[in-house]
Amino acid sequence: MARIVLGIGTSHTPMLNLGPEDWPRFEELDRRRQHLHKDGRPATFDELLAAAPLSPRVDIAPETHARRHAEAMAALDRLHDVLVAAKLDVVIVVGDDQKELYHDDHMPSVLVYRGETIANVPNRTIRAMDPDVAWRPDWARRASARYYEEQETRHYPVHAKLANHLIGALIDREFDVATANALPEGEGEGHAFGFVHQRIMKRAAIPVLPVFLNTYYPPNQPSPRRCYKLGQVIREAMEGYPEDLRIGIVASGGLSHFTIDEALDGEVIRALREKDADALQSLPRERLNSGNSEIRNWICAAGALEHLDLKWVHYAPGYRTLAGTGTGLCFGYWT
């Protein structure tokens, strides 16, 4: 039978696509975007700045940025090495779509991609993350570009047969899952999936099985409990597949952002370490909005990885402004 033998969780922030000297530049974007207080209430950048503790003044020092960037690059290399060593036949990627492929006219809560390949298209823009694409500065465009191929579209293999098997298993377990066997004309995979291909797999042609979660956009975001159950059914489906396959699952995104919430991140990591399914499934939904919402991808992976242990995790609060904005940088693996 097929077996999930490896789990990986990774942040995929554009901060990881630039050098540490560029991290302070994100204030230009952060001043324009909508934010949330840690309790989920809407906030402006200036409101966050007024409420911020003094500690980020130390955390945004150039030497701190340099250290955290170096640690993050080492963590990405470690995840790549672990993935290669696992000799996987398939990589399930659980990620979100920030209106890159799916929009308000059709926003699936859970979608399994079952095409024979999935395209990665150069020069893609992340429209939903920064709606006013035209004004975006060159440094931000450079950061976005690293999710994608440099010159020519590449079609990465997908294990379509396994995807169809998963879809059937989900339907049998009363998940009314959406499916797609192609991307919109001229489009390619979004940043959550491109990051895995470019930075974790380093463009290896291992077949993938993309699972899209609508983490961001009301009204049909899956609950934490539903995400965990989805992971459980994914594992059951893999174990019911007749071929002998070694499978990995990657949670792409998170942890807290754009307002860093170290307490929330710490609780998530503790629950992952201790296999505290109740805590993961009971996370308050009001705290899982905006960038925090990508924690749902880790919750889904945790449901699929109950039989494995979180062997290594690296976390650092990647502050980039005095307002406490940035990303809770987190990387880990289960074996």
Buried (B, 14 or more C-beta within 10 A) or exposed (E): EBBBBBBBBBBBBBBBBBEBEBBBBBBBBBBEBEBBEBEBEEBEBEBBBEEBEEEBEEBBEEEBBBEBBEBBBEBBEBBBEBBEEBEBBBBBBBBBBBBBBBEEEEBBBBBBBBBBBBBBBEEBBBEBBBEEBEEBEEBBBEBBBBBBBEEEEBBBBBBBBBBBBBBEBBEEBEBEBBBBEEBEEEEBBBBBBBBBBBBBBEEEEBBBBBBBBBBBBEEEBBBBBBBBBBBBBBBBBBBBBEEEBBBBBBBBBBBBBBBBBBEBBBBBBEBBEEBBBEBBBEBEBEBBBBBBBBBBBBBBBBBBBBEBEBEBBBBBBBBBBBBBBBBBBBBBBBB
